[in-house]
Amino acid sequence: MPLPARAPVVFRANLRTDPTVLRSISAAIVLFVFWLLLSGHYTAFLVAAGAGSAVAVVLFCRRMDVIDQEGHPVQLGWGALHSYWPWLLKEIVKSGWDVSRRILDPRLPISPTVTRFAASQRTDVGRVIHANSITLTPGTITIEASEREFVVHALTREGAAGLAGSEMDRRVTDLEGSR
């Protein structure tokens, strides 16, 4: 007895109702550009292979249902990104200078402190960006990040006191768009 014929699976996506379509297109473009940057070879075959690989990876990711706002956070505003990253780089340099001075000058106090504070971010992506930004800044490290609070080790009491309600907290909350 022959098996009944199955209807072919047709991939149909509506750009207005399915947010993963735009994320998928964006992810494929990012993967392809990343591949181009790492490859350094731009023959027609290799460029086509890179494009095909990027599309294949995105199709596999769609099949595994991992194209979401956490895996590919395209919802972060470009204006905020352009203002946040330069600001964070400036803070890293300032903090690095302060830590270097404290290491080289024994008269400057070092008072290691562990502090807890509530972060104002509402999304997992926002909390991860905030926790990693704290850790990237010399003299502080995020020990624990939960949904409600962060536990941070700081090199000085002043550094620990400046974490709750800080400029970094405000900027990351603006970056994630939860205000």
C-alpha positions as CSV (number, residue, x, y, z in Angstrom):
1,M,0.0,0.0,0.0
2,P,1.6,3.3,-1.1
3,L,2.0,6.1,1.4
4,P,-0.2,9.2,1.0
5,A,1.4,12.1,-0.8
6,R,2.4,14.9,1.6
7,A,1.9,18.5,0.6
8,P,5.2,20.3,0.2
9,V,6.2,22.6,3.1
10,V,6.1,26.2,2.0
11,F,8.0,28.8,3.9
12,R,5.7,31.8,4.2
13,A,6.4,34.6,6.6
14,N,4.7,37.8,7.1
15,L,7.0,40.7,7.8
16,R,4.2,42.5,9.8
17,T,3.2,39.6,12.1
18,D,6.4,37.6,12.4
19,P,9.3,39.6,14.1
20,T,11.7,36.7,13.6
21,V,11.8,37.4,9.8
22,L,13.5,40.8,10.3
23,R,15.8,39.3,12.9
24,S,16.6,36.5,10.5
25,I,17.4,38.8,7.7
26,S,19.5,41.0,10.0
27,A,21.3,38.0,11.4
28,A,22.1,36.7,7.9
29,I,23.6,40.0,7.0
30,V,25.6,40.3,10.1
31,L,26.9,36.7,9.7
32,F,27.8,37.3,6.1
33,V,29.6,40.6,6.8
34,F,31.5,38.9,9.7
35,W,32.4,36.1,7.3
36,L,33.7,38.6,4.7
37,L,35.8,40.4,7.4
38,L,37.4,37.1,8.6
39,S,37.8,35.6,5.1
40,G,39.9,38.2,3.3
41,H,39.3,36.3,0.0
42,Y,36.8,37.8,-2.3
43,T,36.5,35.4,-5.3
44,A,33.0,34.8,-6.6
45,F,32.9,31.2,-5.4
46,L,34.0,32.1,-1.8
47,V,31.7,35.0,-1.5
48,A,28.8,32.8,-2.7
49,A,29.8,30.1,-0.2
50,G,29.9,32.7,2.6
51,A,26.4,33.9,1.7
52,G,25.1,30.4,1.5
53,S,26.7,29.5,4.8
54,A,25.2,32.6,6.5
55,V,21.7,31.7,5.2
56,A,22.1,28.0,6.2
57,V,23.1,29.0,9.7
58,V,20.1,31.3,10.0
59,L,17.7,28.6,8.7
60,F,19.1,26.1,11.2
61,C,18.6,28.8,14.0
62,R,15.1,29.4,12.8
63,R,14.4,25.7,12.9
64,M,15.8,25.5,16.5
65,D,13.7,28.6,17.4
66,V,16.7,30.6,18.7
67,I,16.2,33.7,16.6
68,D,14.7,35.9,19.3
69,Q,15.3,39.3,21.0
70,E,18.0,37.8,23.3
71,G,19.9,36.0,20.6
72,H,19.9,38.8,18.2
73,P,18.9,42.1,20.0
74,V,18.1,44.3,17.0
75,Q,15.7,46.2,19.2
76,L,18.5,48.2,20.8
77,G,18.4,51.7,19.4
78,W,21.2,52.9,17.2
79,G,21.3,56.3,18.8
80,A,21.7,54.8,22.2
81,L,24.4,52.5,20.9
82,H,26.4,55.4,19.4
83,S,26.1,57.3,22.7
84,Y,26.6,54.3,25.1
85,W,29.8,52.7,23.7
86,P,31.9,55.9,23.5
87,W,30.7,56.8,27.0
88,L,31.6,53.3,28.3
89,L,35.0,53.5,26.7
90,K,35.7,56.8,28.4
91,E,34.6,55.3,31.7
92,I,36.9,52.3,31.2
93,V,39.9,54.7,30.6
94,K,39.0,56.9,33.6
95,S,38.6,53.9,35.9
96,G,41.8,52.3,34.6
97,W,43.7,55.5,35.3
98,D,42.3,55.6,38.8
99,V,43.2,51.9,39.5
100,S,46.7,52.4,38.1
101,R,47.2,55.4,40.4
102,R,46.0,53.4,43.4
103,I,48.4,50.6,42.6
104,L,51.4,52.9,42.2
105,D,50.7,55.4,45.0
106,P,50.5,53.6,48.4
107,R,49.0,56.7,50.0
108,L,45.8,56.3,48.0
109,P,43.3,54.1,49.9
110,I,42.1,50.8,48.8
111,S,39.1,49.5,50.6
112,P,37.6,46.4,48.9
113,T,33.9,46.4,49.3
114,V,31.1,44.1,48.2
115,T,27.7,45.8,47.6
116,R,24.2,44.9,46.6
117,F,22.0,47.2,44.6
118,A,18.8,47.0,42.5
119,A,19.3,47.5,38.8
120,S,16.5,49.3,36.8
121,Q,16.8,47.1,33.7
122,R,13.6,45.1,32.8
123,T,15.0,42.8,30.1
124,D,17.6,40.0,30.4
125,V,19.7,41.7,27.6
126,G,19.7,45.0,29.6
127,R,20.8,43.2,32.8
128,V,23.6,41.4,30.9
129,I,24.9,44.6,29.3
130,H,24.9,46.3,32.7
131,A,26.6,43.5,34.5
132,N,29.3,43.2,31.8
133,S,29.8,46.9,31.7
134,I,30.5,46.9,35.4
135,T,33.0,44.1,35.0
136,L,34.7,45.8,32.0
137,T,35.3,48.9,34.1
138,P,38.6,48.4,36.1
139,G,38.2,48.2,39.8
140,T,34.7,46.6,39.8
141,I,33.4,43.1,39.0
142,T,29.9,41.7,39.0
143,I,29.9,38.7,41.3
144,E,26.2,37.9,40.9
145,A,23.4,39.2,38.7
146,S,19.9,38.2,39.3
147,E,16.5,39.5,38.1
148,R,16.2,42.0,40.9
149,E,19.7,42.9,42.1
150,F,23.5,42.8,41.4
151,V,26.2,41.9,43.8
152,V,29.4,43.8,42.9
153,H,32.9,43.8,44.3
154,A,34.6,47.2,44.1
155,L,38.1,48.3,44.8
156,T,37.0,51.2,46.9
157,R,34.0,52.2,49.0
158,E,33.5,55.3,46.8
159,G,33.3,53.1,43.8
160,A,30.8,50.8,45.5
161,A,28.7,53.7,46.7
162,G,28.5,55.1,43.2
163,L,26.9,52.0,41.6
164,A,23.3,52.2,42.8
165,G,21.4,54.7,40.7
166,S,24.5,55.4,38.6
167,E,24.9,57.0,35.3
168,M,25.7,53.5,33.9
169,D,22.4,52.2,35.2
170,R,20.5,55.0,33.6
171,R,22.3,54.7,30.2
172,V,21.8,50.9,30.0
173,T,18.2,51.4,30.8
174,D,17.9,53.9,28.0
175,L,19.8,51.6,25.7
176,E,17.4,48.7,26.3
177,G,14.4,51.1,25.8
178,S,12.6,50.2,29.0
179,R,12.1,53.8,30.2
